Amino acid sequence: MNSEQLRAEQLIYQRIGEFTVSFQWIENRLREIGWQILDPSHLQRPPQSLRNLTNDKLVDRVHELFLDALPKCKLSAALENSFKECFESAVQKLHGLRKARNRILHSAFIELKAGGEVQGILRSGTKLQIDEETGDVLFDQQYLAPESFSAEMASMAELVLFLNRAYLQLIHRYPLDSDP
């Protein structure tokens, strides 16, 4: 295997790891937003609520908590509406990222070898689907390159910026004596 092929293979697995860690960081930021609303005075440490929710339920629950908390922050009407719209958009992106995460992490990774050397890596979904019209088996496969996850990473970067803004607003504006 030449050094360029080896480097590409290593980068693909590195990108999968970076994607996974970034996704987990976003999940944690969502919990922090929820905890800030549920316990703004930080009386219960470590926080126990929201820990056992699936990602799907966590996103929806934090969205609900945030929308209920927003009026208590006493923001201008325009800023409050902007946060509502942005959070709604973030929820859609978060659900999409969850699906991408599941598709990536629950795939088989197939090394395409020739001459005993890895020439490429194929991601293949483990669930076969059937085309309803033709009855043909459908495969969810993707030839991977180091830049294969760049769209998902860019989406996560945008989400992180918004979630950090939302979290900081709560820290500075959400009353400590509020009930969620």
Steps between C-alpha positions, in 0.01 A plus 500: 500500500643834410518776760223703334253208518597427861455865594156513331391184684617643834324831431171325425501324836618821670209692344253237626645550849487880471139480386409276795672718760349818354155345507547401864613855583180639346294252702674620815436867413131417459498347846676809639231721348230283654675490838539879499123528460407223741746604773628853434647528852693173453367353822510138380850393405561293306177555308297185455216608274530456122777240538308195384314654208575376151639766270163529327317563830779725634478735202123528528500542879768772498316676219183497709685623810672776302177629348340510846804674652553759230230749613652504850828629353329831419658546157374739238216356294721486191781316681258258666340421163842454346595250772173311450552477124866406534426233758228352279749485214762350733255227605453398137878493444556307823253232395672481162840467666367222722397309190840563343672383818293182507565439131875545550549318830269208420665428168745235401828640372634292217862531395535463125828321444703427192839337507469466878476876547202713598398704196190654654237475771129449446235579761206266471179526698407180679125521433389393157199674356268389225387732221120500527449536124752250367565269795874553449731502798632849575842551651611802703865523403753777475858499380694683770768761468652721771253778407194270509366646824577866431133597444398348833794665677412839351139457612618412851724808508201725422292323765773542760510875442125530548481266800780692670311827442182348644688365802670833569168684478359264761799545729470879485127554463307206648389584857652284773167465679309371196303182488523322165 
